[in-house]
Amino acid sequence: MTPGKRKNDEKNQMKSIIRKAADDRTLKKIVLSRPADKTVKKLSASLFEKNGSLFMQLETIRSDGKAVHENIPAGEADAYIEGMFKSGYGQADIITTGGSCTALLSSSGKIHIKNNIKPAAGIAVRQHDAEKRYILADESAHDFLYLLDISDQKGRVFDKKRAKYRQINRFLELVDDVYDKLPPGKLTVCDLCCGKSYLTFAVYWYLTFKRDRAVDMYGVDLKSDMIAGSSAFAEKLGYSGMHFICGDAFGFVTPSKPALVISLHACDTATDIVLAGAVKQEADVILSTPCCHHELSGQIDSPPLAFITDSPILRQKLCDAATDALRMLRLRCEGYDVTAIELVDPDETPKNVLLRAVRRKNGPVDAALPEAYRTACRFLGADPALGRLLGD
Ligand SMILES: C[S@@+](CC[C@H](N)C(=O)[O-])C[C@H]1O[C@@H](n2cnc3c(N)ncnc32)[C@H](O)[C@@H]1O
């Protein structure tokens, strides 16, 4: 072996890759999968900083859904994780801000590494959960978090609910960001397609207890069991401003003009029902995280884009982005300032775009917008649900 090749092999060792990503603080996550021990599902590891020192948190997810956590100094993580990998897993994915690297363990015990990590473009170290100041960490949130089975009575979040906790907390941060766009007086808020109503309770709690506002909150969903459960929880908590309605979000109208319409993962065109309903009622602010995007995939007919749409995977990615971009444009035509925001860490869920629309108080709507929207639709061969619902 030439010295150059040996040096290159050395550089590609799993341990060195982990060490470099940890030292550079570009490591987002390491996932060990295909375990030999079938009582284990996977192990994931990520860096966090505590009191100025860097640690690696290891989370082993067991087949029964339970999670076991262990924190080790970041300096020991490379050897430790490589050892774990060699002794019990078939695959390791090292994900950094500069790309990812996959290591596969062959049956003969050889490690094959495919390294696509480029010089990275940003650090990825998170603060430890205990240190990050979550809006939901407030003691007054414990009651509803406990009833919704997110935490125990003392507010300690259950391992399997951490992702949900982070998601609704992040949503509250986004409500906080637009708080000054909400009107004075009693607030009417609705969560359309509310499902189990995690978000409905969180936003009601935030506005009522953290912002001291009088709120009428409406949660609407087609599923009667969930609506009945949420109504019972609201009563138990004494959240008297919460109202749950079993029914179609289509045509749902609040008794007074909504200040805020929220929606998290309303499937496919249910998101368009939410957006159209909010626009028709002139909601001041809309925060909506779309879910699966199927409609456009069945419509798109654009020869210039065939080089993308001929590949089913890329066709879907294009349709996901185009659907939300058309929604943004259509909302702008209605006088909203619209932004697309990342909701949580994209590693946690692919359904991660949040559309934030704030109704403009003054100034004319740009007259070129409707034509820009129609041109985009013609180019894609699209007839989007949001446009149809708004009477196009
Ligand atoms: C993926 S779930 C999301 C639930 C909840 N927002 C969450 O994030 O936990 C989608 C929900 O939308 C509801 N849904 C779908 N179409 C609806 C419609 N037209 N009217 C009311 N609810 C609807 C379903 O019953 C389901 O509970």
Ligand as a Chemical Component Dictionary entry (heavy atoms), coordinates in Angstrom:
data_LIG
# 
_chem_comp.id                   LIG 
_chem_comp.type                 NON-POLYMER 
_chem_comp.pdbx_formal_charge   0 
_chem_comp.three_letter_code    LIG 
# 
loop_
_chem_comp_atom.comp_id 
_chem_comp_atom.atom_id 
_chem_comp_atom.alt_atom_id 
_chem_comp_atom.type_symbol 
_chem_comp_atom.charge 
_chem_comp_atom.model_Cartn_x 
_chem_comp_atom.model_Cartn_y 
_chem_comp_atom.model_Cartn_z 
_chem_comp_atom.pdbx_ordinal 
LIG C1  C1  C 0  -52.499 13.833 9.988  1  
LIG S1  S1  S 1  -53.811 14.240 11.028 2  
LIG C2  C2  C 0  -53.170 15.638 11.884 3  
LIG C3  C3  C 0  -53.887 15.886 13.192 4  
LIG C4  C4  C 0  -53.324 17.025 14.050 5  
LIG N1  N1  N 0  -53.436 18.303 13.419 6  
LIG C5  C5  C 0  -51.889 16.747 14.452 7  
LIG O1  O1  O 0  -50.977 17.281 13.813 8  
LIG O2  O2  O -1 -51.674 15.963 15.390 9  
LIG C6  C6  C 0  -55.002 14.926 9.928  10 
LIG C7  C7  C 0  -56.365 15.127 10.559 11 
LIG O3  O3  O 0  -57.154 15.860 9.623  12 
LIG C8  C8  C 0  -58.498 15.424 9.774  13 
LIG N2  N2  N 0  -59.207 15.846 8.552  14 
LIG C9  C9  C 0  -58.915 15.538 7.267  15 
LIG N3  N3  N 0  -59.777 16.137 6.426  16 
LIG C10 C10 C 0  -60.617 16.874 7.196  17 
LIG C11 C11 C 0  -61.693 17.751 6.914  18 
LIG N4  N4  N 0  -62.101 17.988 5.653  19 
LIG N5  N5  N 0  -62.336 18.322 7.944  20 
LIG C12 C12 C 0  -61.943 18.103 9.229  21 
LIG N6  N6  N 0  -60.934 17.275 9.554  22 
LIG C13 C13 C 0  -60.264 16.676 8.559  23 
LIG C14 C14 C 0  -58.357 13.931 9.981  24 
LIG O4  O4  O 0  -59.511 13.376 10.588 25 
LIG C15 C15 C 0  -57.115 13.854 10.854 26 
LIG O5  O5  O 0  -57.452 13.834 12.231 27 
# 
loop_
_chem_comp_bond.comp_id 
_chem_comp_bond.atom_id_1 
_chem_comp_bond.atom_id_2 
_chem_comp_bond.value_order 
_chem_comp_bond.pdbx_ordinal 
LIG C1  S1  SING 1  
LIG S1  C2  SING 2  
LIG S1  C6  SING 3  
LIG C2  C3  SING 4  
LIG C3  C4  SING 5  
LIG C4  N1  SING 6  
LIG C4  C5  SING 7  
LIG C5  O1  DOUB 8  
LIG C5  O2  SING 9  
LIG C6  C7  SING 10 
LIG C7  O3  SING 11 
LIG C7  C15 SING 12 
LIG O3  C8  SING 13 
LIG C8  N2  SING 14 
LIG C8  C14 SING 15 
LIG N2  C9  SING 16 
LIG N2  C13 SING 17 
LIG C9  N3  DOUB 18 
LIG N3  C10 SING 19 
LIG C10 C11 SING 20 
LIG C10 C13 DOUB 21 
LIG C11 N4  SING 22 
LIG C11 N5  DOUB 23 
LIG N5  C12 SING 24 
LIG C12 N6  DOUB 25 
LIG N6  C13 SING 26 
LIG C14 O4  SING 27 
LIG C14 C15 SING 28 
LIG C15 O5  SING 29 
# 
